[in-house]
Amino acid sequence: MGSTRALIVSGLCLTFAATAHAGLAPPAGPPLDMSLWVNGELAWDATPSPVQDNEDGTFLWADSVSNAGNDWNFDYNITGDPDPFIQSNIALVNNMGVTQTFTIIVDLPIAPALIPSSLLGGSVGGSTTDANFDGVGGMSVPVGSALYSGRLDGINQVATQLHSNPFDVPVGGIFNFAGETQNIAATSFGLPGPSQPGPAVLNSIGIQLHFDLAPGDSIALTSFFIAEIPAPGAGVLFAMAGLAATRRRR
């Protein structure tokens, strides 16, 4: 594993390491529902508890994982608020000899209340690195899918998709030089805001990341998703004010 990935992992897991070293009990907070899929098959799933209470209504989850054969290395650093929003920072290395399709899903339980309609916003961006120094590879988005999808109640929302196929970095799978890191352009919807109308939300919000990654290469992604209850319209506010005035006269 090259120095580039080592720096990424260090940044992602610093807080987790400090908490573990201190021997502190995990703070009270909701567990995430996380899974990693390789070529459509479940490779890892977990319901991690927070490693830190940020004391502002948000929590931090962070860890480094790999499978028994070290086919891949996966690091995550996630901040979330059950009220609700989620921000995910992930780094993944494909140690296998051929391109693999990876799917990462993170779902966060929200405050137990039905949101009859919602306003949504989200974003994704990052980088991919020629970590094996062969000058080719990088990442691409599989046919018929998108790099990013926001999730409501465990269901991907098509209207939230970002970087849909065709999308690859570097273009054509050719780096400018061995070991190069190329940016995955940041893109968003419903931000600033959130402002994109969405459906009802009952129990969770989440993010799905879906991509092909060439052998020996790495990817780092930062993604964000938020859902809010729309503010009452002017007509509703005037009606509420009129009802209050009527009650006072009575």
N, C-alpha and C positions, 0 to 999 in steps of 0.2 A: 504494500500500500504506500503510495507516494506521499511526498511532503504536503502536496496540495490538499489531499483528503485529510491528512493528519491535522492541518490547521482548521478545516471545516469541523471535524469531530470535536476538536478542543473547544471551539466556540459554541457548538451546540450543547455540549454536555458539562460545561463548567459548573453550572448551578447544581446539577444532579450530583456531580462528584463531591461538591462541597457539603451537600446535605447528607450524603451517604457517609462521608468521612466523619461528620459530626455525630453520627449514630442517632439522629433524631427520628422519632416516629413519624410516619407519613401524616400530613395534615388532613383534617376532615374535609372532604370534598367529593364531587361526583367522579366515578371511574369513567374513563374513555372506553369506547368500543372500537378496537383497532384490528385491522387485518392486512396482510401482505399476500398477494397472489402472484404466482409465476406461471405464465402461459395458461392462465385460466384455472389453475389448481391452487388450493389454499396451502400456503407454505408456512404461515405463522399467524396466530391471532392471540389477542390478549385483552384484558380489561384493566389496564394500569390505573392505580390511584395516583393522585397528585404527589409530587415531591416537594411542593412549596405552595403555601398560601401567600399570595401577594398583598393581602390585607386591603385590597381595593375592590373586592368582589370577584377577582380573577384568580385562577390557579395555574400552576406550571406542571407539566408532565414531560419527562425527559429520560432517555435511555439509549443504549447501543445494543443491537441484537444481530445475530447471524445464525445460520442453520448449522447442523452438525458437520456437514461437508465443507463449510465455509464457501458455499457457492455464491453467496451475496453477503454484504455487510450493510446494515440499515441503522441509521441514527436519526432520532427525532427529538425535537424541542418544541412543545406545543403550549400556547397560552390560550385559555378559554374562560368565558364568563357564561354561566347558565342563564343569563338574562336576555338575549344570548349573542355571543360572537365567538369565533374560533380563528386563531392564527397558527399556522403550521410551518415549521422549518424542518425540512428533511434532507438527508444526504444518503445516497445509495451507490454502491459499487457492484458491478456485475463481474464476478470472478470466474464465470463459466466461459467455455471456449467458443460459444456462439451467442448471437443476439438473443435476448430474452424479452418477453413482454411482461412488464411489472404493473400491478394495480395496487395502490395503497388507499385504504379507506379509513377515515377517522370520523366517528360520530360522537357528539357530545350531548348528554341529556340536558334538557332545558328546564327552567322553572316550571313546575306542574300546573300549567294553565293553557287553555286553548286560545291560540291566536287566530281569530276568524279569517283574517286576511293579513298579508305581510308586505313589507317593503324590504327588498333584498339588495345586497351589494357584495361584490367579491373581486378578487384579483389574484394573479399568479405571475411569477417571474423567477429567474434564477440563472443557472449556468450549467454547462456540461464540459467535461475535461477529458482530453486524450490521455488517460491515466496510465496506459501501457506503452505510450510513446511510439505507436506505429503509424500515426498521422491520419488514420481513417476511423470512421465509426460515429460516435456521438449518439444523439437521441433522435427519435422521430415519433410521430403519433400514428397508431394503427388505423387502418382504413375503417371508416364509419364511426370514429370515436373522437374524443377531445382530450387534451392534456388535463384539463380541469373541469370538474362539474361540482356545483353546490348541491347539497343533499338536504332534504326535509323529510323527517320521519323515515329515514332509511331509504329514500327513493331519490335517485339522481334527477335533477331538474334540467331538462333539455335547454330551457331558456337561459340558463346560467353558464353554458359551456364556453370555454375560452381555449384558444389555439386548437381549433378543430383541424382534422386531417384535410388536405395535406399540409404538414408542418414538420420541418426537420432542422436540426442545428448540429453541426454546420450544414449549410445547404449542400445537398448531394453527398453528404457523409465524408467530405474531404476537409481536414483541418489545414490551416495555412502553414503550420509547422508542427513537428512532433512535440507532444506535451502541451499543446495550446489549450487554453480555456476560452470558450466562446459564450457570450451572454445569451440567455433565453429571454427575449424581449418581455418586459413587464406590460401587462394588459389588464383591463378591468371592465366591470359593468356596474351600473347603479351607484357609482362613487364619483364625487363626494355625495354623501347621502346617509343611509341608503335611499334609493329612489325608484328602483325597478319593482313594479307591482308583482306580488307573488301570492300563492294560495295559503290556505290555513296551515298552521303548524301546531302539532299536538305534543310531541315528546322529545324530539331531537333535531339538531342541525349538524351538518357534517360536510366533509370535502372528500372527493375522489380524485386521485391523480393516476393517469393511465398513459404509459409510454413504452416504447421499445428502447432498449439500451444495448449498445454494441459490446462485444466481449472486452473485458479489461478496463472499460471506461466508467466514469462516474457522473452523477447528476446531483445538483443541489437546487431545491425549490423552496421558495417562500410563497405561501398562499394564505388567503384571508376570506372569510365568509361571515356575513352578518344578516340577521333578520329582526325587524322591528315592527311593532304595531303601528299602522298609519295613524297620524293625528286626525282628530275629528275635523270634518269640513266646516266651512263657515256656516252653512245652513244648519248643521247639527248643533253648533255652538249657540246660534241665535235661538233655536228651538229650546235648548236647555235653559238659556237665560230667561226666555219667556215663561217656561214652566216654573222656574224658581220664583219669578215675580208674581205669578198667579197664586202660588202657594203662600207667599207672604201676605197678599191682600186678603186671603181667606183667614 
